Amino acid sequence: MIQERLDKIEEKLKQSKAIKEEDKAELLNLLDNLRTEMSELSKTHHEQAESIAGFAEISTYEATRSKKSSDLVNLSIEGLTSAVQEFEVSHPRLVGVINEFCTYLAKMGI
């Protein structure tokens, strides 16, 4: 399920006409890093990894919609950020990737 969600995010990013090509490339790179980190996390914290993947999917959807709502983008990003907070010590790279991903999505959602 986690990989399916990450695949949906990748497809959404690739198909989005609302994202500049350079931003798209950076987001896809971050998504590759996220795949690696999520694979590791899901081995020990599967439910939390599912939650993070779900929030990442929703955040991507909201940031790439043609008719954006900055409130919904911000709310979905807050959920994603909250979902990874407990892993700051044990999985700092995951938190770093999520923070970068959220920053890009927030820029697009404005």
C-alpha positions as semicolon CSV with decimal commas, in nm:
position;residue;x (nm);y (nm);z (nm)
1;M;0,000;0,000;0,000
2;I;0,283;0,240;0,082
3;Q;0,449;0,185;-0,255
4;E;0,114;0,229;-0,431
5;R;0,067;0,567;-0,262
6;L;0,420;0,674;-0,351
7;D;0,357;0,561;-0,710
8;K;0,041;0,776;-0,718
9;I;0,241;1,073;-0,593
10;E;0,500;1,017;-0,865
11;E;0,234;0,994;-1,134
12;K;0,058;1,307;-1,005
13;L;0,385;1,502;-1,009
14;K;0,478;1,383;-1,357
15;Q;0,138;1,471;-1,500
16;S;0,098;1,806;-1,328
17;K;0,099;2,108;-1,554
18;A;0,096;2,337;-1,250
19;I;0,457;2,256;-1,158
20;K;0,763;2,405;-1,327
21;E;0,995;2,143;-1,474
22;E;1,281;2,229;-1,235
23;D;1,048;2,198;-0,934
24;K;0,909;1,875;-1,074
25;A;1,259;1,731;-1,105
26;E;1,344;1,830;-0,748
27;L;1,019;1,687;-0,611
28;L;1,074;1,360;-0,797
29;N;1,426;1,344;-0,654
30;L;1,287;1,403;-0,304
31;L;1,026;1,136;-0,370
32;D;1,302;0,886;-0,452
33;N;1,467;0,973;-0,121
34;L;1,131;0,939;0,052
35;R;1,084;0,591;-0,098
36;T;1,414;0,480;0,053
37;E;1,335;0,624;0,395
38;M;0,979;0,489;0,395
39;S;1,103;0,143;0,305
40;E;1,323;0,143;0,613
41;L;1,053;0,288;0,839
42;S;0,785;0,043;0,724
43;K;0,996;-0,251;0,846
44;T;0,953;-0,142;1,209
45;H;0,665;0,111;1,208
46;H;0,429;0,000;0,931
47;E;0,118;0,186;1,051
48;Q;0,304;0,513;1,094
49;A;0,464;0,469;0,750
50;E;0,115;0,420;0,601
51;S;0,000;0,739;0,770
52;I;0,298;0,936;0,640
53;A;0,243;0,803;0,287
54;G;-0,124;0,898;0,307
55;F;-0,052;1,252;0,420
56;A;0,216;1,284;0,151
57;E;-0,036;1,176;-0,113
58;I;-0,300;1,421;0,010
59;S;-0,047;1,704;0,036
60;T;0,071;1,642;-0,319
61;Y;-0,285;1,634;-0,444
62;E;-0,373;1,963;-0,276
63;A;-0,056;2,139;-0,395
64;T;-0,098;2,029;-0,758
65;R;-0,470;2,095;-0,800
66;S;-0,557;2,343;-1,072
67;K;-0,779;2,533;-0,828
68;K;-0,570;2,547;-0,512
69;S;-0,683;2,626;-0,162
70;S;-0,392;2,751;0,046
71;D;-0,585;2,648;0,359
72;L;-0,612;2,287;0,240
73;V;-0,248;2,280;0,130
74;N;-0,137;2,411;0,468
75;L;-0,364;2,172;0,657
76;S;-0,240;1,869;0,465
77;I;0,122;1,974;0,512
78;E;0,062;2,018;0,885
79;G;-0,072;1,663;0,897
80;L;0,233;1,531;0,712
81;T;0,468;1,721;0,940
82;S;0,288;1,592;1,250
83;A;0,302;1,236;1,122
84;V;0,684;1,240;1,116
85;Q;0,754;1,439;1,433
86;E;0,798;1,132;1,652
87;F;1,081;1,014;1,426
88;E;1,308;1,317;1,460
89;V;1,559;1,124;1,670
90;S;1,528;0,773;1,527
91;H;1,488;0,864;1,156
92;P;1,633;1,214;1,105
93;R;1,683;1,162;0,730
94;L;1,315;1,081;0,688
95;V;1,219;1,398;0,874
96;G;1,463;1,601;0,662
97;V;1,321;1,464;0,337
98;I;0,965;1,531;0,453
99;N;1,057;1,886;0,554
100;E;1,209;1,956;0,212
101;F;0,910;1,796;0,039
102;C;0,669;2,006;0,246
103;T;0,862;2,324;0,170
104;Y;0,833;2,264;-0,204
105;L;0,465;2,177;-0,180
106;A;0,396;2,486;0,029
107;K;0,565;2,705;-0,234
108;M;0,343;2,553;-0,502
109;G;0,028;2,583;-0,295
110;I;0,047;2,959;-0,260
